Amino acid sequence: MPKHFSNIYGYFDFDDIYNLAVNRFPKNASFIEIGVWLGKSACYMAELLKEKGSDNKFYCLDHFMGEI
């Protein structure tokens, strides 16, 4: 179970959706998160993919300029 994400400030309460996606899609699927903000959910997904030992690609898309 991912744990480092809990040290990141932000909002994330949909881990069940990320778990479902990782378990449902093939090990070579690609995922993208649009709107990463501080990275809490992105960190969760990255940790989850690493724990599963998958060959998935995970991309994060954001302007990384803070709140504008």
N, C-alpha and C positions, 0 to 999 in steps of 0.2 A: 504494500500500500504506500503510495507516494507520501512523503512527509515534509520535504523541504519547502514546498509551496506554502505551507501554513505560516512560515516566517515572513511572508511577503504581504505587505498591506494591500488591501483591495477587496473586491467582491468576487466570490466564487462559491456557488452552492448547487452546481449542476454536474457534480462528479459522476453521477449515474449516467448522464448522457455521454460523457467522454468514455466511460468504461464500456458502454454499449457499442459505441463506434469502434473502439479498438478491438473488441471481441467479435464484432460482426464483419468487419472488412478484412480482406486478405492481408497477409504479412508484408506485402509489397505495395500497399495502398499509400497514397499521399494525403495528408491533411493540411488544411490551412486555417489559421485563426485570424480573422479580420477584426482589428481593434484590440490590440494587446494591452494597452494602457500601462499598468505597472508590471504585468507579467505573471500574476498569480495563477490564472487558469492555464497559461502557456507552460509554466513550470510544472504544473500538475500533469499536463498531457505529456510533456517531455519525459518526466520521471516514469509515468505509466508505460510509455513506449519502451523505455530502457529496461524496465522490469520485465516486460513481456519478451524481451530479446528479439524484437521484430526488426525487419529491414525497412520499416516505414520511413517516409520522408515527412517532416513536419515543418511547415513554413509559418512565419508570423509576419503579418502585414499591419503596419501602423505608420503614422507620420512621425512618431516619437518626439513631438514638439510640446508635449504636455497638453493641458487644456487650452483650447483656443476658442 
